[in-house]
Amino acid sequence: MAVRKPLHYVADSLKQMTTAEIAAFIPYCKWAYSQHPSVDVSLLSSRGGGTEYTRSSLLTTTDTRKTNTNVMSRSDTFPSQGSLGAISTVTTNVEIYQYVLNQSSPLFQTRTKVDNRPPRTYPVYWDGSTVRPMNQQDMFDTFYSTALTELADGTDQDGTFRISTDASLAGHSGNHAVKTWSVGVLPNGNIGPLPDGDPSLKVNGMVDTRANAGAYSIPSGAYGDQPMTINTYYILQTYSGLNPPATLKPLYIDANGNAFQYKLERMPYYNSGNNSVDDDLTYLSALIGKDMMAYASYKAAGTNQRIRYHASSGNIRGSQMTDTVLNGSGAYTTHQFNTNNYTAAIFPNGSPVTQNTYTLRIENA
């Protein structure tokens, strides 16, 4: 393990980052990753032409609510409770998926060459006798390893996904066209921000509904499915925004041996539609962002630090999704419309109880 101390300018002189300054740089790594996470949570049943991503089912949620029995009428007496049948049930299933960007993606192998970075790509450090560029393993040991561990700690970390009942939760965005890629071409061929995430704008996870027992009425003809929404659970990404967190600017050396400060802001958009244009690696967000994407997706397998979501193992991300129902056996209800119409039904009743609980979790793997 080689933890380096990158150099930066202080009053026209070169200084090594301190341990505290290295720790303070970790949020920048997570922010760079958050601009386009390579492991995400979605309701889409397909993405990336079916080959660029590996899709796996995280969990299937089921919302259950009760409805009335048969509504029956007789001309001489009320139908018996036993003749009305059983309380009915309405169920709605929602499947939530994990998408992992594959190592073979052109984003990794063609445009960014993330597995074969050119020399002098990374920040420089003092090795005791000369100034040297860090390599990718140095970056992992110094920054990425800690950032990946923090991403999976279950708290709201930039670039991770969670469940919330608040669609406007501060510090988060829906998994749709709020965020933008760091590079991209719009479908009409114009250069610009390419929507990231679910273009369908579907960010709802499970919606918990229950029978509205007070809505049922024989006189008014309020039968069948009378739902009320208890909670809507949204899939959100923790996202601090387009602007990077404040941090020191490391230095890189160009082909002529001159030292320059990296640019910390996001890389401007440019035509990358055919993946034939390399990232501008003088933008540190492009360099670190794609590295972090690769490590989260596949490169950190050897240290078990990839980012993965699960339903049963790892740290809980946000709200647990509950399916609640009314626990009563049904309220036998009658109404006499006239001397020849005796109507009866059994309507949902009881107190709300939790029937199932579903949890989104994150872990290093």
Secondary structure in CASP SS format (residue, H / E / C, confidence):
PFRMAT SS
TARGET T0000
AUTHOR 0000-0000-0000
METHOD secondary structure of the structure
MODEL  1
M C 1.00
A C 1.00
V C 1.00
R C 1.00
K C 1.00
P E 1.00
L E 1.00
H E 1.00
Y E 1.00
V E 1.00
A C 1.00
D C 1.00
S E 1.00
L E 1.00
K E 1.00
Q E 1.00
M C 1.00
T C 1.00
T H 1.00
A H 1.00
E H 1.00
I H 1.00
A H 1.00
A H 1.00
F H 1.00
I H 1.00
P H 1.00
Y H 1.00
C H 1.00
K H 1.00
W H 1.00
A H 1.00
Y H 1.00
S H 1.00
Q C 1.00
H C 1.00
P C 1.00
S C 1.00
V E 1.00
D E 1.00
V E 1.00
S E 1.00
L C 1.00
L C 1.00
S C 1.00
S C 1.00
R C 1.00
G H 1.00
G H 1.00
G H 1.00
T C 1.00
E C 1.00
Y E 1.00
T E 1.00
R E 1.00
S E 1.00
S E 1.00
L E 1.00
L E 1.00
T E 1.00
T E 1.00
T E 1.00
D E 1.00
T E 1.00
R E 1.00
K E 1.00
T E 1.00
N C 1.00
T C 1.00
N C 1.00
V C 1.00
M E 1.00
S E 1.00
R E 1.00
S C 1.00
D C 1.00
T C 1.00
F C 1.00
P C 1.00
S C 1.00
Q H 1.00
G H 1.00
S H 1.00
L H 1.00
G C 1.00
A C 1.00
I C 1.00
S E 1.00
T E 1.00
V E 1.00
T E 1.00
T E 1.00
N E 1.00
V E 1.00
E E 1.00
I E 1.00
Y E 1.00
Q E 1.00
Y E 1.00
V E 1.00
L E 1.00
N C 1.00
Q C 1.00
S C 1.00
S C 1.00
P H 1.00
L H 1.00
F H 1.00
Q H 1.00
T H 1.00
R H 1.00
T C 1.00
K C 1.00
V C 1.00
D C 1.00
N C 1.00
R C 1.00
P C 1.00
P C 1.00
R C 1.00
T C 1.00
Y C 1.00
P C 1.00
V E 1.00
Y E 1.00
W E 1.00
D C 1.00
G C 1.00
S C 1.00
T C 1.00
V E 1.00
R E 1.00
P E 1.00
M C 1.00
N C 1.00
Q H 1.00
Q H 1.00
D H 1.00
M H 1.00
F H 1.00
D H 1.00
T H 1.00
F H 1.00
Y H 1.00
S H 1.00
T H 1.00
A H 1.00
L H 1.00
T H 1.00
E H 1.00
L H 1.00
A C 1.00
D C 1.00
G C 1.00
T C 1.00
D C 1.00
Q C 1.00
D C 1.00
G C 1.00
T C 1.00
F E 1.00
R E 1.00
I E 1.00
S E 1.00
T C 1.00
D C 1.00
A C 1.00
S C 1.00
L C 1.00
A C 1.00
G C 1.00
H E 1.00
S E 1.00
G E 1.00
N C 1.00
H C 1.00
A C 1.00
V C 1.00
K C 1.00
T E 1.00
W C 1.00
S C 1.00
V C 1.00
G C 1.00
V E 1.00
L C 1.00
P C 1.00
N C 1.00
G C 1.00
N C 1.00
I E 1.00
G C 1.00
P C 1.00
L C 1.00
P E 1.00
D C 1.00
G C 1.00
D C 1.00
P C 1.00
S C 1.00
L C 1.00
K C 1.00
V C 1.00
N E 1.00
G E 1.00
M E 1.00
V E 1.00
D E 1.00
T E 1.00
R E 1.00
A E 1.00
N C 1.00
A H 1.00
G H 1.00
A H 1.00
Y C 1.00
S E 1.00
I C 1.00
P C 1.00
S C 1.00
G C 1.00
A E 1.00
Y C 1.00
G C 1.00
D C 1.00
Q C 1.00
P E 1.00
M E 1.00
T E 1.00
I E 1.00
N E 1.00
T E 1.00
Y E 1.00
Y E 1.00
I E 1.00
L E 1.00
Q E 1.00
T E 1.00
Y C 1.00
S C 1.00
G C 1.00
L C 1.00
N C 1.00
P C 1.00
P C 1.00
A C 1.00
T C 1.00
L C 1.00
K C 1.00
P E 1.00
L E 1.00
Y E 1.00
I E 1.00
D C 1.00
A C 1.00
N C 1.00
G C 1.00
N C 1.00
A E 1.00
F E 1.00
Q E 1.00
Y C 1.00
K E 1.00
L C 1.00
E C 1.00
R C 1.00
M C 1.00
P C 1.00
Y C 1.00
Y C 1.00
N C 1.00
S C 1.00
G C 1.00
N C 1.00
N C 1.00
S C 1.00
V C 1.00
D C 1.00
D C 1.00
D C 1.00
L C 1.00
T C 1.00
Y E 1.00
L H 1.00
S H 1.00
A H 1.00
L H 1.00
I H 1.00
G H 1.00
K H 1.00
D H 1.00
M H 1.00
M H 1.00
A H 1.00
Y H 1.00
A H 1.00
S H 1.00
Y H 1.00
K H 1.00
A C 1.00
A H 1.00
G H 1.00
T H 1.00
N C 1.00
Q C 1.00
R C 1.00
I E 1.00
R E 1.00
Y E 1.00
H E 1.00
A C 1.00
S C 1.00
S C 1.00
G C 1.00
N E 1.00
I E 1.00
R C 1.00
G E 1.00
S C 1.00
Q C 1.00
M E 1.00
T E 1.00
D E 1.00
T E 1.00
V E 1.00
L E 1.00
N C 1.00
G C 1.00
S C 1.00
G C 1.00
A E 1.00
Y E 1.00
T E 1.00
T E 1.00
H E 1.00
Q E 1.00
F E 1.00
N E 1.00
T C 1.00
N C 1.00
N E 1.00
Y E 1.00
T E 1.00
A E 1.00
A E 1.00
I E 1.00
F E 1.00
P C 1.00
N C 1.00
G C 1.00
S C 1.00
P E 1.00
V E 1.00
T E 1.00
Q E 1.00
N E 1.00
T E 1.00
Y E 1.00
T C 1.00
L C 1.00
R E 1.00
I E 1.00
E E 1.00
N E 1.00
A C 1.00
END
